[in-house]
Amino acid sequence: MAVLDEIAKRENWRISRITASWSDLLTQLGDGKIDVLEGITYAPAQDFEFSNERLMTNWAVVYVRPGTPISSLPDLEGGTIAVSERSAHTRELYRLREAFGLDFTVVCGSGFWWVFDELSSGKVSAGLVSRTFGIGQAERYGLIPTPIVFDAQEVRYATRQGANQDILAAIDRYLPNARGDPASAYNRALQRWIGGQTDRTIPVWLWLLASGLAMGLAATGIVIVRDIGRRRRTRATLRIKDDAIESSINGIALASPTGQPFYVNQAFVHLWRLPGAEAAIGRSLLEFWEDTDDAQAALKTLSRQGYWQGELRARRHDGSVADVQVSAHTIRDTAGNSVCMMGSFVDVSARKQAERELRRSLSEKDTLLREIHHRVKNNLQIIASLLYFQAKKVKYPDDQRVIMDGRERLRAMILVHEKLYQSDELASIRVEDYIQTLAAQLVPAHLPGASKITIRIEGGGHTLPVDVMQPCGMIVCELLLNCLKYAFPNGQDGEIVVRVTDADGRMSVTISDNGVGLPADFDPTAATSFGWQLIDTLVTQIGGSIAVARGPGTSVTISFPFSQVIP
């Protein structure tokens, strides 16, 4: 208001004021009901005439409620942000959302007051307003700015297309000299705009009546100014850096497009253990990183895409290093030119060290478990070898067969530990792979010479934890031994199929053959042989059930709860 008052004195204007919403003001300006509008973002594509001289430079700032974890554009993912529908910054937000492939909801309303109303009431997670509005009103609403700053734009005076050129000319004459005079109404008003606290009745319109026209006729015009003089903050609350950036727990730096910092906050100073902020100003950003090649690649990506996020190793002032998570973006003007770069830095050294210690601990435990399985396998293998040599000494064939069957059961147990030792996953075993290997070692031992019996495995992708695989493997071993010993007498050809399936929360393993089948009077549930008793005991151990189907051939299915299976 003071700026126009100063110009009015020089130009002999009379000023009258009205109040309206920003949307209405833009409409009235276009309709010619308003002569001049102050504080409008410069955009040549709009249907307005603009002053040649800028009033000031403004930019978009994202505000949040205290405690909201939003410090970069990706943090908006999945949230809702309120914007002013007629703000030029809103278009840039849509462009950034599309450019970075982000998914957040934008809700539009009338003016920045509405944005802060929605945000402070908790209806949205963030709000987008101009820098000047945020400085003046954020504290009243209990809101804080985030490091998300973009879309630097010039703010100028505007008139309807082709109208009131004399008013714009008067403004253009005044502003260049006023900027150079610290005591001018312009500089006094600018200071209040940046730090003052405004009233809810803004914006205010001024009706200008220009004099000196022919025949005593007066030309009319309207402007908008910020009424920011009614309340003033204390000196401590005037400083936006103290309230927002300077007090941030994250390191914040602003740098030129060529990569020289011109501002760093205290968190940045602390993170790099600098003697003061001045130690960072003017240096190359590459000097702050241990691996300059990685830093250079990050800067190139930032320059090309406008945004970069990742981790780098910082080289501190005292020679130490730190793991730092970086979130950086470029701030561009309306022409798309880079104005500056802004970065947020978080020390994640403690987290990275904890991750390294955890990986080392897991590696040590992994090695220990592998060694245990290896030693158990070797010890069991010694026992199996002893049984083999003992069987060679036995006089009677039946006794020899009993010892060799015991050896095969032991080898089924050995195979579990062998698979675990060889696997990348120490907690589970691939079922089909285990059965394939088990069958390969059983067939040669029980069908000497050229075997005419084939074993086919069906199924895939199933795994079992060790405590289930051990009894399950012994059951499969016992059933395969029965097929090999009894299903194909006198060198008969045949096929054995092992099928692994899962359905309705249970896993089923079916062993079937096309051999001679079970005797008509054979009842597996009443069998007294050691093999069938062992099968029954092991099936009960894993909480399962067993079903036998006859002819042609024999089919035995064991089923147990699938919840015990590791996905």
C-alpha positions as a Python dict, from the first residue, in 0.01 Angstrom:
ca = {
    (1, 'M'): (0, 0, 0),
    (2, 'A'): (283, 240, 90),
    (3, 'V'): (439, 194, -255),
    (4, 'L'): (125, 307, -432),
    (5, 'D'): (74, 588, -183),
    (6, 'E'): (422, 713, -271),
    (7, 'I'): (352, 690, -645),
    (8, 'A'): (9, 853, -598),
    (9, 'K'): (173, 1157, -435),
    (10, 'R'): (410, 1194, -728),
    (11, 'E'): (142, 1140, -993),
    (12, 'N'): (-133, 1333, -814),
    (13, 'W'): (-366, 1032, -787),
    (14, 'R'): (-652, 977, -546),
    (15, 'I'): (-675, 623, -404),
    (16, 'S'): (-987, 429, -302),
    (17, 'R'): (-988, 70, -170),
    (18, 'I'): (-1213, -234, -195),
    (19, 'T'): (-1178, -598, -78),
    (20, 'A'): (-1235, -921, -279),
    (21, 'S'): (-1108, -1277, -312),
    (22, 'W'): (-804, -1341, -530),
    (23, 'S'): (-1012, -1532, -784),
    (24, 'D'): (-1262, -1248, -809),
    (25, 'L'): (-983, -994, -843),
    (26, 'L'): (-832, -1174, -1139),
    (27, 'T'): (-1171, -1197, -1303),
    (28, 'Q'): (-1242, -827, -1250),
    (29, 'L'): (-899, -736, -1382),
    (30, 'G'): (-970, -925, -1702),
    (31, 'D'): (-1313, -764, -1732),
    (32, 'G'): (-1165, -415, -1699),
    (33, 'K'): (-1336, -340, -1368),
    (34, 'I'): (-993, -313, -1205),
    (35, 'D'): (-720, -96, -1350),
    (36, 'V'): (-408, -226, -1177),
    (37, 'L'): (-334, -536, -969),
    (38, 'E'): (-28, -554, -747),
    (39, 'G'): (142, -881, -650),
    (40, 'I'): (52, -1095, -951),
    (41, 'T'): (294, -1357, -1078),
    (42, 'Y'): (450, -1258, -1407),
    (43, 'A'): (333, -1489, -1687),
    (44, 'P'): (346, -1346, -2041),
    (45, 'A'): (89, -1599, -2159),
    (46, 'Q'): (-181, -1441, -1941),
    (47, 'D'): (-424, -1190, -2090),
    (48, 'F'): (-277, -900, -1891),
    (49, 'E'): (-29, -620, -1944),
    (50, 'F'): (261, -633, -1694),
    (51, 'S'): (498, -367, -1563),
    (52, 'N'): (850, -393, -1698),
    (53, 'E'): (991, -367, -1348),
    (54, 'R'): (940, -649, -1101),
    (55, 'L'): (802, -581, -758),
    (56, 'M'): (986, -875, -598),
    (57, 'T'): (1072, -1243, -651),
    (58, 'N'): (849, -1501, -488),
    (59, 'W'): (842, -1881, -487),
    (60, 'A'): (631, -2174, -377),
    (61, 'V'): (680, -2333, -34),
    (62, 'V'): (517, -2650, 101),
    (63, 'Y'): (396, -2611, 461),
    (64, 'V'): (303, -2886, 710),
    (65, 'R'): (191, -2925, 1069),
    (66, 'P'): (479, -2972, 1319),
    (67, 'G'): (592, -3332, 1341),
    (68, 'T'): (483, -3424, 988),
    (69, 'P'): (762, -3632, 824),
    (70, 'I'): (774, -3441, 494),
    (71, 'S'): (1109, -3297, 384),
    (72, 'S'): (1124, -3373, 11),
    (73, 'L'): (893, -3425, -287),
    (74, 'P'): (887, -3811, -256),
    (75, 'D'): (757, -3769, 101),
    (76, 'L'): (432, -3635, -49),
    (77, 'E'): (366, -3981, -197),
    (78, 'G'): (24, -4110, -94),
    (79, 'G'): (-71, -3783, 80),
    (80, 'T'): (-304, -3494, 7),
    (81, 'I'): (-186, -3137, -58),
    (82, 'A'): (-408, -2828, -64),
    (83, 'V'): (-344, -2557, -325),
    (84, 'S'): (-496, -2232, -447),
    (85, 'E'): (-677, -2296, -774),
    (86, 'R'): (-567, -1969, -935),
    (87, 'S'): (-206, -1976, -815),
    (88, 'A'): (65, -2007, -1080),
    (89, 'H'): (254, -2236, -840),
    (90, 'T'): (-23, -2494, -868),
    (91, 'R'): (54, -2560, -1233),
    (92, 'E'): (421, -2618, -1146),
    (93, 'L'): (321, -2865, -873),
    (94, 'Y'): (120, -3066, -1126),
    (95, 'R'): (421, -3064, -1360),
    (96, 'L'): (657, -3188, -1087),
    (97, 'R'): (414, -3461, -988),
    (98, 'E'): (404, -3589, -1345),
    (99, 'A'): (777, -3542, -1407),
    (100, 'F'): (880, -3751, -1105),
    (101, 'G'): (599, -4006, -1132),
    (102, 'L'): (465, -3925, -786),
    (103, 'D'): (120, -4027, -661),
    (104, 'F'): (-41, -3772, -431),
    (105, 'T'): (-380, -3600, -430),
    (106, 'V'): (-416, -3228, -502),
    (107, 'V'): (-725, -3047, -369),
    (108, 'C'): (-800, -2695, -492),
    (109, 'G'): (-970, -2407, -316),
    (110, 'S'): (-1000, -2032, -326),
    (111, 'G'): (-684, -1863, -205),
    (112, 'F'): (-399, -1927, 36),
    (113, 'W'): (-618, -1859, 341),
    (114, 'W'): (-825, -2162, 243),
    (115, 'V'): (-505, -2370, 204),
    (116, 'F'): (-390, -2289, 560),
    (117, 'D'): (-741, -2347, 696),
    (118, 'E'): (-749, -2695, 544),
    (119, 'L'): (-395, -2778, 661),
    (120, 'S'): (-429, -2653, 1019),
    (121, 'S'): (-758, -2843, 1063),
    (122, 'G'): (-590, -3170, 961),
    (123, 'K'): (-793, -3223, 645),
    (124, 'V'): (-479, -3244, 429),
    (125, 'S'): (-120, -3350, 494),
    (126, 'A'): (47, -3047, 334),
    (127, 'G'): (-31, -2709, 180),
    (128, 'L'): (129, -2508, -101),
    (129, 'V'): (145, -2129, -67),
    (130, 'S'): (372, -1846, -174),
    (131, 'R'): (677, -1756, 33),
    (132, 'T'): (545, -1413, 129),
    (133, 'F'): (208, -1546, 244),
    (134, 'G'): (371, -1825, 442),
    (135, 'I'): (607, -1589, 621),
    (136, 'G'): (319, -1366, 723),
    (137, 'Q'): (67, -1631, 831),
    (138, 'A'): (236, -1963, 918),
    (139, 'E'): (302, -1881, 1282),
    (140, 'R'): (-59, -1776, 1339),
    (141, 'Y'): (-174, -2117, 1214),
    (142, 'G'): (98, -2312, 1395),
    (143, 'L'): (243, -2438, 1065),
    (144, 'I'): (605, -2478, 956),
    (145, 'P'): (775, -2469, 614),
    (146, 'T'): (947, -2771, 464),
    (147, 'P'): (1264, -2775, 251),
    (148, 'I'): (1037, -2823, -53),
    (149, 'V'): (1083, -2488, -231),
    (150, 'F'): (1037, -2440, -605),
    (151, 'D'): (901, -2226, -888),
    (152, 'A'): (1081, -1896, -829),
    (153, 'Q'): (878, -1630, -1012),
    (154, 'E'): (876, -1256, -1053),
    (155, 'V'): (588, -1064, -897),
    (156, 'R'): (480, -753, -1090),
    (157, 'Y'): (195, -509, -1142),
    (158, 'A'): (-67, -595, -1406),
    (159, 'T'): (-344, -422, -1597),
    (160, 'R'): (-603, -540, -1845),
    (161, 'Q'): (-462, -612, -2190),
    (162, 'G'): (-408, -283, -2378),
    (163, 'A'): (-531, -58, -2093),
    (164, 'N'): (-382, 184, -1837),
    (165, 'Q'): (-36, 205, -1988),
    (166, 'D'): (19, 538, -1808),
    (167, 'I'): (-20, 367, -1468),
    (168, 'L'): (234, 95, -1556),
    (169, 'A'): (471, 359, -1691),
    (170, 'A'): (455, 553, -1364),
    (171, 'I'): (529, 234, -1169),
    (172, 'D'): (825, 152, -1397),
    (173, 'R'): (967, 501, -1340),
    (174, 'Y'): (945, 472, -963),
    (175, 'L'): (1074, 119, -889),
    (176, 'P'): (1437, 136, -1021),
    (177, 'N'): (1524, 437, -802),
    (178, 'A'): (1323, 310, -506),
    (179, 'R'): (1519, -16, -491),
    (180, 'G'): (1844, 172, -442),
    (181, 'D'): (1708, 386, -159),
    (182, 'P'): (1692, 194, 176),
    (183, 'A'): (1453, 458, 314),
    (184, 'S'): (1211, 441, 21),
    (185, 'A'): (850, 337, 67),
    (186, 'Y'): (930, 37, -155),
    (187, 'N'): (1205, -100, 72),
    (188, 'R'): (1003, -28, 385),
    (189, 'A'): (703, -212, 238),
    (190, 'L'): (919, -501, 116),
    (191, 'Q'): (1058, -549, 465),
    (192, 'R'): (706, -563, 606),
    (193, 'W'): (595, -808, 334),
    (194, 'I'): (880, -1043, 414),
    (195, 'G'): (840, -1023, 789),
    (196, 'G'): (508, -862, 874),
    (197, 'Q'): (189, -1025, 995),
    (198, 'T'): (-124, -957, 795),
    (199, 'D'): (-493, -940, 862),
    (200, 'R'): (-759, -1179, 735),
    (201, 'T'): (-927, -893, 540),
    (202, 'I'): (-654, -884, 273),
    (203, 'P'): (-611, -846, -17),
    (204, 'V'): (-705, -479, -33),
    (205, 'W'): (-784, -299, -361),
    (206, 'L'): (-697, 57, -432),
    (207, 'W'): (-902, 270, -669),
    (208, 'L'): (-680, 526, -841),
    (209, 'L'): (-823, 842, -997),
    (210, 'A'): (-554, 998, -1217),
    (211, 'S'): (-578, 1371, -1275),
    (212, 'G'): (-454, 1608, -1544),
    (213, 'L'): (-658, 1464, -1832),
    (214, 'A'): (-820, 1683, -2094),
    (215, 'M'): (-1149, 1859, -2013),
    (216, 'G'): (-1121, 1761, -1646),
    (217, 'L'): (-1205, 1395, -1709),
    (218, 'A'): (-1037, 1142, -1471),
    (219, 'A'): (-891, 805, -1562),
    (220, 'T'): (-955, 524, -1314),
    (221, 'G'): (-752, 226, -1197),
    (222, 'I'): (-743, -40, -926),
    (223, 'V'): (-444, -210, -757),
    (224, 'I'): (-403, -471, -487),
    (225, 'V'): (-152, -442, -204),
    (226, 'R'): (-79, -640, 108),
    (227, 'D'): (-197, -478, 430),
    (228, 'I'): (93, -593, 642),
    (229, 'G'): (142, -307, 881),
    (230, 'R'): (-126, -377, 1141),
    (231, 'R'): (77, -621, 1343),
    (232, 'R'): (448, -672, 1371),
    (233, 'R'): (631, -970, 1494),
    (234, 'T'): (915, -962, 1740),
    (235, 'R'): (1267, -961, 1602),
    (236, 'A'): (1311, -1332, 1686),
    (237, 'T'): (1002, -1436, 1490),
    (238, 'L'): (1096, -1218, 1190),
    (239, 'R'): (1377, -1454, 1097),
    (240, 'I'): (1240, -1731, 879),
    (241, 'K'): (1567, -1921, 888),
    (242, 'D'): (1550, -1941, 1269),
    (243, 'D'): (1190, -2063, 1255),
    (244, 'A'): (1233, -2314, 974),
    (245, 'I'): (1553, -2388, 787),
    (246, 'E'): (1803, -2276, 1048),
    (247, 'S'): (1639, -2485, 1322),
    (248, 'S'): (1594, -2796, 1106),
    (249, 'I'): (1758, -3111, 1241),
    (250, 'N'): (1855, -3191, 882),
    (251, 'G'): (2146, -3020, 716),
    (252, 'I'): (2021, -2769, 457),
    (253, 'A'): (2228, -2602, 187),
    (254, 'L'): (2146, -2363, -97),
    (255, 'A'): (2396, -2352, -382),
    (256, 'S'): (2437, -2173, -711),
    (257, 'P'): (2361, -2362, -1034),
    (258, 'T'): (2738, -2417, -1073),
    (259, 'G'): (2761, -2585, -733),
    (260, 'Q'): (2890, -2326, -483),
    (261, 'P'): (2695, -2300, -154),
    (262, 'F'): (2576, -1953, -57),
    (263, 'Y'): (2385, -2064, 254),
    (264, 'V'): (2410, -2356, 498),
    (265, 'N'): (2223, -2401, 826),
    (266, 'Q'): (2369, -2502, 1162),
    (267, 'A'): (2277, -2868, 1117),
    (268, 'F'): (2493, -2870, 802),
    (269, 'V'): (2779, -2707, 995),
    (270, 'H'): (2746, -2971, 1269),
    (271, 'L'): (2724, -3260, 1025),
    (272, 'W'): (3045, -3159, 845),
    (273, 'R'): (3209, -3042, 1171),
    (274, 'L'): (3289, -2704, 1024),
    (275, 'P'): (3419, -2413, 1237),
    (276, 'G'): (3129, -2206, 1105),
    (277, 'A'): (2891, -2156, 814),
    (278, 'E'): (3140, -1927, 640),
    (279, 'A'): (3373, -2226, 596),
    (280, 'A'): (3126, -2375, 347),
    (281, 'I'): (3031, -2064, 151),
    (282, 'G'): (3176, -2041, -200),
    (283, 'R'): (3343, -2382, -201),
    (284, 'S'): (3272, -2647, -462),
    (285, 'L'): (3012, -2901, -351),
    (286, 'L'): (3248, -3175, -467),
    (287, 'E'): (3487, -3087, -184),
    (288, 'F'): (3237, -3212, 73),
    (289, 'W'): (3236, -3574, -49),
    (290, 'E'): (3484, -3859, -19),
    (291, 'D'): (3416, -3998, -366),
    (292, 'T'): (3408, -3700, -602),
    (293, 'D'): (3311, -3921, -897),
    (294, 'D'): (2990, -4028, -721),
    (295, 'A'): (2919, -3668, -622),
    (296, 'Q'): (2980, -3547, -977),
    (297, 'A'): (2741, -3811, -1114),
    (298, 'A'): (2476, -3701, -861),
    (299, 'L'): (2516, -3335, -967),
    (300, 'K'): (2481, -3427, -1333),
    (301, 'T'): (2161, -3618, -1260),
    (302, 'L'): (2032, -3327, -1052),
    (303, 'S'): (2106, -3084, -1335),
    (304, 'R'): (1944, -3309, -1595),
    (305, 'Q'): (1637, -3431, -1404),
    (306, 'G'): (1592, -3154, -1148),
    (307, 'Y'): (1597, -3401, -860),
    (308, 'W'): (1833, -3654, -699),
    (309, 'Q'): (1808, -3871, -390),
    (310, 'G'): (2058, -4122, -259),
    (311, 'E'): (2346, -4182, -19),
    (312, 'L'): (2700, -4046, -35),
    (313, 'R'): (3006, -4061, 192),
    (314, 'A'): (3079, -3717, 336),
    (315, 'R'): (3437, -3601, 399),
    (316, 'R'): (3423, -3387, 712),
    (317, 'H'): (3637, -3090, 805),
    (318, 'D'): (3830, -3296, 1064),
    (319, 'G'): (3910, -3570, 811),
    (320, 'S'): (3649, -3819, 931),
    (321, 'V'): (3381, -3961, 704),
    (322, 'A'): (3007, -4006, 747),
    (323, 'D'): (2727, -4179, 558),
    (324, 'V'): (2480, -3912, 445),
    (325, 'Q'): (2136, -3947, 289),
    (326, 'V'): (2088, -3670, 34),
    (327, 'S'): (1768, -3526, -112),
    (328, 'A'): (1832, -3244, -359),
    (329, 'H'): (1637, -3055, -623),
    (330, 'T'): (1683, -2755, -847),
    (331, 'I'): (1479, -2436, -823),
    (332, 'R'): (1393, -2290, -1162),
    (333, 'D'): (1242, -1966, -1281),
    (334, 'T'): (939, -1936, -1508),
    (335, 'A'): (1161, -1969, -1814),
    (336, 'G'): (1291, -2303, -1692),
    (337, 'N'): (1637, -2173, -1604),
    (338, 'S'): (1805, -2305, -1291),
    (339, 'V'): (1808, -2043, -1015),
    (340, 'C'): (1978, -2249, -746),
    (341, 'M'): (2006, -2596, -598),
    (342, 'M'): (1870, -2697, -260),
    (343, 'G'): (1980, -3004, -67),
    (344, 'S'): (1871, -3175, 255),
    (345, 'F'): (2129, -3392, 433),
    (346, 'V'): (2075, -3654, 706),
    (347, 'D'): (2358, -3832, 889),
    (348, 'V'): (2281, -4205, 865),
    (349, 'S'): (2623, -4324, 986),
    (350, 'A'): (2480, -4490, 1298),
    (351, 'R'): (2219, -4674, 1095),
    (352, 'K'): (2474, -4785, 835),
    (353, 'Q'): (2711, -4903, 1108),
    (354, 'A'): (2430, -5101, 1269),
    (355, 'E'): (2349, -5254, 931),
    (356, 'R'): (2712, -5351, 879),
    (357, 'E'): (2733, -5507, 1226),
    (358, 'L'): (2407, -5693, 1165),
    (359, 'R'): (2533, -5825, 831),
    (360, 'R'): (2859, -5932, 995),
    (361, 'S'): (2673, -6104, 1278),
    (362, 'L'): (2441, -6280, 1034),
    (363, 'S'): (2740, -6387, 826),
    (364, 'E'): (2909, -6532, 1133),
    (365, 'K'): (2592, -6718, 1232),
    (366, 'D'): (2550, -6838, 876),
    (367, 'T'): (2904, -6975, 876),
    (368, 'L'): (2851, -7138, 1214),
    (369, 'L'): (2526, -7306, 1105),
    (370, 'R'): (2687, -7433, 786),
    (371, 'E'): (2974, -7576, 986),
    (372, 'I'): (2731, -7748, 1223),
    (373, 'H'): (2537, -7906, 935),
    (374, 'H'): (2863, -8008, 771),
    (375, 'R'): (2992, -8177, 1086),
    (376, 'V'): (2658, -8349, 1155),
    (377, 'K'): (2656, -8475, 796),
    (378, 'N'): (3012, -8607, 829),
    (379, 'N'): (2940, -8781, 1159),
    (380, 'L'): (2626, -8944, 1020),
    (381, 'Q'): (2822, -9042, 710),
    (382, 'I'): (3074, -9223, 930),
    (383, 'I'): (2790, -9416, 1094),
    (384, 'A'): (2644, -9503, 753),
    (385, 'S'): (2983, -9629, 638),
    (386, 'L'): (3016, -9842, 952),
    (387, 'L'): (2674, -9995, 883),
    (388, 'Y'): (2780, -10069, 526),
    (389, 'F'): (3092, -10256, 637),
    (390, 'Q'): (2898, -10430, 916),
    (391, 'A'): (2644, -10555, 659),
    (392, 'K'): (2930, -10709, 461),
    (393, 'K'): (3022, -10917, 768),
    (394, 'V'): (2669, -11043, 835),
    (395, 'K'): (2619, -11408, 746),
    (396, 'Y'): (2246, -11417, 678),
    (397, 'P'): (2087, -11218, 387),
    (398, 'D'): (1781, -11112, 588),
    (399, 'D'): (2000, -10962, 858),
    (400, 'Q'): (2213, -10793, 596),
    (401, 'R'): (1901, -10643, 435),
    (402, 'V'): (1785, -10501, 770),
    (403, 'I'): (2121, -10328, 824),
    (404, 'M'): (2125, -10187, 471),
    (405, 'D'): (1770, -10053, 510),
    (406, 'G'): (1879, -9876, 826),
    (407, 'R'): (2173, -9732, 635),
    (408, 'E'): (1935, -9590, 370),
    (409, 'R'): (1722, -9425, 639),
    (410, 'L'): (2036, -9271, 781),
    (411, 'R'): (2140, -9148, 437),
    (412, 'A'): (1799, -8978, 403),
    (413, 'M'): (1884, -8785, 719),
    (414, 'I'): (2234, -8709, 591),
    (415, 'L'): (2087, -8566, 272),
    (416, 'V'): (1891, -8305, 469),
    (417, 'H'): (2210, -8168, 626),
    (418, 'E'): (2393, -8187, 293),
    (419, 'K'): (2123, -7981, 118),
    (420, 'L'): (2128, -7724, 396),
    (421, 'Y'): (2506, -7696, 377),
    (422, 'Q'): (2490, -7640, 2),
    (423, 'S'): (2189, -7404, 6),
    (424, 'D'): (2182, -7025, 29),
    (425, 'E'): (1884, -7060, 263),
    (426, 'L'): (1967, -7235, 590),
    (427, 'A'): (1612, -7241, 725),
    (428, 'S'): (1438, -7445, 455),
    (429, 'I'): (1491, -7707, 185),
    (430, 'R'): (1344, -7733, -165),
    (431, 'V'): (1123, -8043, -150),
    (432, 'E'): (1140, -8154, -515),
    (433, 'D'): (1517, -8107, -532),
    (434, 'Y'): (1561, -8317, -217),
    (435, 'I'): (1341, -8602, -347),
    (436, 'Q'): (1522, -8600, -684),
    (437, 'T'): (1860, -8643, -513),
    (438, 'L'): (1723, -8907, -272),
    (439, 'A'): (1581, -9112, -559),
    (440, 'A'): (1909, -9089, -751),
    (441, 'Q'): (2101, -9244, -463),
    (442, 'L'): (1841, -9516, -387),
    (443, 'V'): (1792, -9662, -737),
    (444, 'P'): (2152, -9775, -806),
    (445, 'A'): (2183, -9932, -461),
    (446, 'H'): (1866, -10143, -492),
    (447, 'L'): (1859, -10218, -863),
    (448, 'P'): (2207, -10346, -950),
    (449, 'G'): (2298, -10345, -1316),
    (450, 'A'): (2097, -10174, -1589),
    (451, 'S'): (1788, -10042, -1413),
    (452, 'K'): (1459, -10049, -1605),
    (453, 'I'): (1267, -9853, -1344),
    (454, 'T'): (1233, -9476, -1378),
    (455, 'I'): (1140, -9227, -1107),
    (456, 'R'): (961, -8908, -1210),
    (457, 'I'): (917, -8605, -983),
    (458, 'E'): (618, -8374, -1037),
    (459, 'G'): (566, -8033, -874),
    (460, 'G'): (791, -7737, -811),
    (461, 'G'): (861, -7439, -592),
    (462, 'H'): (781, -7605, -259),
    (463, 'T'): (1002, -7563, 47),
    (464, 'L'): (987, -7708, 397),
    (465, 'P'): (1153, -7605, 722),
    (466, 'V'): (1422, -7838, 853),
    (467, 'D'): (1212, -7979, 1139),
    (468, 'V'): (945, -8091, 889),
    (469, 'M'): (1177, -8192, 605),
    (470, 'Q'): (1367, -8440, 823),
    (471, 'P'): (1068, -8669, 904),
    (472, 'C'): (910, -8606, 562),
    (473, 'G'): (1232, -8712, 390),
    (474, 'M'): (1248, -9034, 591),
    (475, 'I'): (884, -9114, 500),
    (476, 'V'): (955, -9063, 129),
    (477, 'C'): (1271, -9274, 160),
    (478, 'E'): (1076, -9558, 323),
    (479, 'L'): (801, -9555, 58),
    (480, 'L'): (1054, -9544, -230),
    (481, 'L'): (1239, -9841, -77),
    (482, 'N'): (912, -10036, -64),
    (483, 'C'): (847, -9961, -433),
    (484, 'L'): (1197, -10063, -539),
    (485, 'K'): (1196, -10382, -332),
    (486, 'Y'): (843, -10515, -386),
    (487, 'A'): (657, -10342, -673),
    (488, 'F'): (860, -10480, -965),
    (489, 'P'): (964, -10844, -902),
    (490, 'N'): (1175, -11050, -1146),
    (491, 'G'): (1327, -10755, -1331),
    (492, 'Q'): (990, -10613, -1433),
    (493, 'D'): (993, -10269, -1601),
    (494, 'G'): (807, -9989, -1428),
    (495, 'E'): (772, -9628, -1325),
    (496, 'I'): (748, -9453, -990),
    (497, 'V'): (592, -9106, -971),
    (498, 'V'): (640, -8869, -679),
    (499, 'R'): (393, -8578, -688),
    (500, 'V'): (409, -8276, -455),
    (501, 'T'): (103, -8050, -434),
    (502, 'D'): (-59, -7806, -196),
    (503, 'A'): (-426, -7715, -150),
    (504, 'D'): (-657, -7591, 124),
    (505, 'G'): (-371, -7518, 361),
    (506, 'R'): (-212, -7862, 336),
    (507, 'M'): (80, -8013, 148),
    (508, 'S'): (45, -8358, -6),
    (509, 'V'): (323, -8592, -120),
    (510, 'T'): (203, -8888, -328),
    (511, 'I'): (428, -9186, -421),
    (512, 'S'): (267, -9412, -680),
    (513, 'D'): (388, -9700, -898),
    (514, 'N'): (251, -9917, -1177),
    (515, 'G'): (384, -10237, -1022),
    (516, 'V'): (210, -10551, -894),
    (517, 'G'): (33, -10370, -610),
    (518, 'L'): (-17, -10465, -248),
    (519, 'P'): (-144, -10811, -147),
    (520, 'A'): (-522, -10829, -117),
    (521, 'D'): (-509, -10901, 256),
    (522, 'F'): (-251, -10630, 338),
    (523, 'D'): (-370, -10355, 579),
    (524, 'P'): (-110, -10074, 622),
    (525, 'T'): (-275, -9955, 945),
    (526, 'A'): (-231, -10300, 1101),
    (527, 'A'): (112, -10372, 953),
    (528, 'T'): (371, -10495, 1205),
    (529, 'S'): (678, -10438, 988),
    (530, 'F'): (931, -10186, 1113),
    (531, 'G'): (905, -9977, 792),
    (532, 'W'): (529, -9918, 810),
    (533, 'Q'): (544, -9856, 1185),
    (534, 'L'): (814, -9594, 1122),
    (535, 'I'): (603, -9429, 853),
    (536, 'D'): (300, -9414, 1085),
    (537, 'T'): (509, -9263, 1367),
    (538, 'L'): (666, -8996, 1145),
    (539, 'V'): (331, -8899, 985),
    (540, 'T'): (188, -8848, 1334),
    (541, 'Q'): (494, -8640, 1429),
    (542, 'I'): (425, -8383, 1155),
    (543, 'G'): (51, -8375, 1230),
    (544, 'G'): (-38, -8545, 903),
    (545, 'S'): (-244, -8831, 768),
    (546, 'I'): (-179, -9121, 530),
    (547, 'A'): (-401, -9268, 258),
    (548, 'V'): (-337, -9583, 49),
    (549, 'A'): (-502, -9651, -291),
    (550, 'R'): (-481, -9990, -465),
    (551, 'G'): (-459, -10103, -826),
    (552, 'P'): (-343, -10078, -1074),
    (553, 'G'): (-19, -10051, -881),
    (554, 'T'): (-10, -9874, -545),
    (555, 'S'): (-46, -9510, -446),
    (556, 'V'): (38, -9375, -99),
    (557, 'T'): (-35, -9011, -6),
    (558, 'I'): (83, -8833, 305),
    (559, 'S'): (-81, -8499, 385),
    (560, 'F'): (12, -8249, 654),
    (561, 'P'): (-64, -7886, 743),
    (562, 'F'): (84, -7641, 493),
    (563, 'S'): (128, -7379, 763),
    (564, 'Q'): (452, -7549, 855),
    (565, 'V'): (592, -7473, 509),
    (566, 'I'): (817, -7169, 467),
    (567, 'P'): (699, -6971, 162),
}
